[in-house]
Structures are given as structure tokens and as C-alpha cells.
Amino acid sequence: MSAKKTDGLLVLADRTDLYAREMNRLEMPVTIAGSVPEFLERLSGSPRQGLVLDIQKVMRSPRAERDRLFRVSESYPILRTKVDRSGRNILFLDDVDCFLHNCGTFCPERKRCTLRYPVKLNAFVTREDDPAMLDATRANILNISQSGCFVLTLEDFSTSRFVHVRIMELTDPTPIFGLVRWWRPWGEPGMLPGIGVVFMDVKPGHLTEIDDMCLEGAGVEECDEDDEDDKAASC
């Protein structure tokens, strides 16, 4: 069965060589991640038609990573797999035809938005290992979309891969888990310090309220370093 869309499958597995060979039978483009953080980062880059999870890899991952993986992937078609005892073959634990059918009809709820909208929001931000936000930093959000935001902060996030962001103006105070796409320190000429965040685990209520903040005609196009967004947000 061939997929109509080109997003393809994202696989979480240790045996990348074995999976690269065996996934050919599914006749869909495949990307293989060897860790949960890499998996989440790749998932944030583009929507996927389905996810393949090696359950042995999942269960060997730290509990916090497993919990995050389950939350982020719950809306996608999932195919569970494992490597057999010989170590030479992959066993499919779910119906492959059903999985491929679901992949063919699946439409990700959130595509990466190409526009960011200027806002002035209060927020708390903290690193990945502090989900309770016990050591959170005060910050401001200067632009936002359903896919992410720019967080104005003087804090050094150069070594952070993921963060939790609590937006005070949202009705639901649950922190949003996000990937740090880039970090910029204070002091660069003409630039604002802060981090570009891609939302990974965001609730439907959050999305509805964020959508209400995105006034038609006010958006500015994203770029890799978010420079244009910074300039627009500082006006």
C-alpha cells in the first residue's frame, strides 16, 4: 500500500539497520530515531502519517521520557513492534493492514504554522527536568502560533533541548511542553534574547485560546532564526 502523503512514518528503535531494511515492506517513507528525545525532535519538525514504536526500546527508556512519548503520540496511528529472539527479524504486534489504512486517512491536527502573531503575554519557563516548575523563570511571549512561540528571557537555555512553558493568560494553567529550536543570548546587536519554542504537548483548550490570539492579517512569516518575528514583536 502506498501513502498518498509524503510525511511518512517515524520509527523509534535501537536497531536502525534492521528497521531500515524491514520497513521497506510498508512502502512508505520512513525516518528512524534512536532515542525518545530525537524522536520528539523529529516529530516536531514535520507531521507524520503514523508512528512505529519498538516496545522493547520504549520500555527501556526512562519513565519521564515514556510518559512524554505517550502524551505526544496518542493522536497518531501507532504500530507496535519488537525484535524477535534471533535478533534478525521484526515482529509486528498490531495489524499492519489496519495501521496502513489509518495512516492513509490520518490528517494531523496541527500542521506547522508559517505565521507567528505578535502578542504580549506573561509566562513562566523551566527546563525539561522540572515539570512541576519549582525553579521557573519569569518571561514574556512576544509572538505565538499554534505551533510555537518566541519566549523573551535572559535565562541561559543554551544546553536545554526541551522546556515547559506556562502561559498565564491561558485559562488552563497546565504547562506546555516544547522543543527548544534555538536560543539567543542577551547582547547581540539588534536582537532580543530568548528562545524559539516548538509546542510538542499542547491541550485542545490551549490551541483554541491561542487561535483566538492570532488576529487575521497580523501574522508575520517565520524564518529559521525567527529574526523577522523578533523585529515585529519589538515594534
C-alpha positions as CSV (number, residue, x, y, z in Angstrom):
1,M,0.0,0.0,0.0
2,S,1.4,3.4,-1.0
3,A,0.7,6.5,1.1
4,K,-0.9,9.5,-0.6
5,K,1.1,11.9,1.5
6,T,4.8,12.3,1.8
7,D,5.2,12.8,5.6
8,G,5.7,9.1,6.1
9,L,6.4,7.1,9.2
10,L,8.5,7.9,12.2
11,V,10.1,4.9,14.0
12,L,11.5,4.7,17.5
13,A,14.0,1.8,17.7
14,D,17.6,0.9,18.6
15,R,18.2,-1.5,15.7
16,T,18.2,1.2,13.0
17,D,19.8,-1.1,10.4
18,L,17.3,-3.8,10.9
19,Y,14.3,-1.4,10.9
20,A,15.6,0.4,7.8
21,R,15.5,-3.0,6.0
22,E,12.2,-4.3,7.3
23,M,10.3,-1.1,7.0
24,N,10.6,-1.2,3.2
25,R,7.7,-3.6,3.1
26,L,5.3,-0.9,4.3
27,E,6.0,1.1,1.1
28,M,6.1,4.5,2.9
29,P,8.9,6.9,3.6
30,V,10.5,6.1,6.9
31,T,12.6,8.1,9.4
32,I,14.2,6.2,12.3
33,A,15.1,7.8,15.7
34,G,17.3,6.0,18.2
35,S,16.1,7.9,21.3
36,V,12.9,9.4,22.6
37,P,14.4,13.0,22.6
38,E,15.4,12.5,18.9
39,F,12.0,11.0,18.2
40,L,10.2,14.1,19.7
41,E,12.5,16.5,17.9
42,R,11.9,14.9,14.5
43,L,8.1,14.7,15.2
44,S,8.1,18.5,15.8
45,G,9.8,19.2,12.5
46,S,7.0,17.8,10.3
47,P,3.7,16.0,10.8
48,R,3.8,12.2,10.2
49,Q,1.2,9.8,8.9
50,G,1.9,7.2,11.6
51,L,4.4,6.1,14.3
52,V,6.2,2.8,14.7
53,L,7.2,2.1,18.3
54,D,9.6,-0.7,19.3
55,I,8.1,-1.7,22.6
56,Q,11.4,-3.0,23.9
57,K,13.0,0.4,23.2
58,V,10.0,2.2,24.8
59,M,10.2,0.1,28.0
60,R,13.9,0.6,28.3
61,S,13.5,4.4,28.1
62,P,13.3,6.5,31.3
63,R,9.9,6.8,32.8
64,A,9.7,10.6,32.2
65,E,10.5,10.0,28.5
66,R,8.0,7.3,28.2
67,D,5.2,9.4,29.7
68,R,6.1,12.3,27.3
69,L,6.2,9.9,24.4
70,F,2.7,8.5,25.1
71,R,1.2,12.0,25.5
72,V,2.6,13.4,22.3
73,S,1.9,10.3,20.2
74,E,-1.6,9.4,21.4
75,S,-3.4,11.0,18.5
76,Y,-1.4,9.2,15.8
77,P,-1.9,5.8,14.2
78,I,0.6,3.5,16.0
79,L,2.2,0.2,15.0
80,R,3.9,-1.7,17.9
81,T,6.8,-3.9,17.1
82,K,9.7,-5.8,18.7
83,V,12.8,-7.6,17.6
84,D,12.4,-11.4,17.8
85,R,14.7,-13.6,19.8
86,S,17.0,-14.3,16.9
87,G,17.7,-10.6,16.6
88,R,17.2,-10.8,12.8
89,N,13.6,-10.1,12.3
90,I,10.9,-7.6,13.4
91,L,7.6,-8.8,14.8
92,F,4.5,-6.7,14.2
93,L,2.3,-6.7,17.2
94,D,-0.6,-4.9,15.6
95,D,-2.5,-5.5,12.3
96,V,-0.3,-3.9,9.6
97,D,-3.0,-3.5,7.0
98,C,-5.2,-1.7,9.6
99,F,-2.3,0.5,10.5
100,L,-1.6,1.4,6.9
101,H,-5.2,2.2,6.3
102,N,-5.3,4.5,9.3
103,C,-2.1,6.2,8.1
104,G,-3.7,6.8,4.7
105,T,-6.7,8.5,6.2
106,F,-5.0,10.3,9.0
107,C,-4.7,14.1,8.9
108,P,-2.5,15.6,11.7
109,E,-4.5,18.1,13.8
110,R,-1.8,20.7,13.8
111,K,0.4,21.5,10.8
112,R,3.4,23.7,11.4
113,C,2.2,27.2,11.0
114,T,4.1,29.6,8.8
115,L,2.9,32.7,10.6
116,R,3.6,34.0,14.1
117,Y,1.3,36.6,15.6
118,P,2.6,39.4,17.8
119,V,1.3,39.2,21.4
120,K,2.3,40.4,24.9
121,L,1.9,37.5,27.3
122,N,3.3,36.7,30.7
123,A,4.8,33.3,31.2
124,F,6.9,31.0,33.3
125,V,9.5,28.8,31.7
126,T,11.6,26.0,33.1
127,R,13.8,23.2,31.9
128,E,12.8,19.7,30.9
129,D,13.7,18.1,34.3
130,D,11.4,20.5,36.2
131,P,7.9,19.6,35.1
132,A,6.5,20.9,38.4
133,M,8.1,24.3,37.6
134,L,9.6,24.6,41.0
135,D,12.5,26.6,39.6
136,A,10.7,28.5,36.9
137,T,11.9,31.8,35.3
138,R,9.6,34.7,34.7
139,A,9.4,35.5,31.0
140,N,7.3,37.1,28.3
141,I,6.0,35.8,25.0
142,L,6.2,38.2,22.1
143,N,4.8,36.1,19.3
144,I,2.9,32.9,19.1
145,S,1.1,30.4,16.8
146,Q,-0.5,27.0,17.3
147,S,2.9,25.5,16.6
148,G,5.1,27.5,18.9
149,C,6.2,30.8,20.3
150,F,9.1,33.2,20.9
151,V,9.9,33.5,24.7
152,L,11.7,36.6,25.7
153,T,14.1,35.7,28.6
154,L,17.5,36.5,29.9
155,E,18.0,32.9,31.2
156,D,20.7,30.8,29.6
157,F,19.0,27.9,27.8
158,S,21.9,27.0,25.6
159,T,22.1,23.5,27.0
160,S,18.3,22.9,27.1
161,R,16.7,20.6,24.5
162,F,13.2,20.9,25.9
163,V,11.3,23.3,28.2
164,H,8.0,23.7,29.9
165,V,6.1,27.0,29.3
166,R,3.2,28.2,31.4
167,I,1.3,31.0,29.8
168,M,-0.5,33.0,32.4
169,E,-3.2,34.4,30.1
170,L,-4.5,30.9,29.2
171,T,-7.4,29.6,31.2
172,D,-5.8,26.2,31.7
173,P,-2.6,26.7,33.7
174,T,-1.1,23.3,32.6
175,P,2.5,23.9,31.3
176,I,3.1,23.3,27.6
177,F,6.0,21.0,26.8
178,G,8.1,22.3,23.9
179,L,11.3,21.7,21.9
180,V,13.9,24.5,22.0
181,R,14.5,25.2,18.4
182,W,17.2,27.9,19.1
183,W,18.5,30.1,21.9
184,R,19.8,33.6,21.6
185,P,21.8,35.3,24.5
186,W,21.5,38.9,25.6
187,G,23.8,41.4,23.9
188,E,23.5,40.5,20.2
189,P,23.1,43.8,18.3
190,G,19.6,44.4,17.1
191,M,18.3,41.1,18.6
192,L,16.2,40.2,21.5
193,P,17.4,37.5,23.9
194,G,15.3,34.4,24.3
195,I,14.3,31.0,22.9
196,G,12.3,29.8,19.9
197,V,9.9,27.0,21.1
198,V,8.0,24.4,19.1
199,F,5.0,23.1,21.0
200,M,5.0,19.4,21.5
201,D,2.4,18.5,24.1
202,V,-0.4,21.1,24.0
203,K,-4.0,20.7,25.0
204,P,-7.0,21.4,22.7
205,G,-8.2,24.2,25.1
206,H,-4.8,25.8,24.7
207,L,-5.0,25.7,21.0
208,T,-8.4,27.2,20.9
209,E,-7.3,30.2,23.1
210,I,-4.1,30.6,21.1
211,D,-6.1,30.7,17.9
212,D,-8.2,33.5,19.3
213,M,-5.0,35.5,19.9
214,C,-3.9,35.1,16.3
215,L,-5.7,38.1,14.6
216,E,-6.1,37.7,10.9
217,G,-3.8,39.9,8.9
218,A,-1.4,40.4,11.9
219,G,0.9,37.4,11.3
220,V,4.5,37.6,10.1
221,E,6.3,34.7,8.4
222,E,8.6,32.5,10.3
223,C,12.2,32.0,9.4
224,D,14.9,29.8,10.9
225,E,16.3,32.2,13.4
226,D,12.9,34.0,14.0
227,D,14.7,37.3,13.3
228,E,11.7,38.8,11.5
229,D,9.4,37.8,14.3
230,D,11.7,39.4,16.9
231,K,11.6,42.7,15.0
232,A,7.9,42.6,14.5
233,A,7.3,41.7,18.2
234,S,9.5,44.6,19.4
235,C,7.6,47.2,17.5
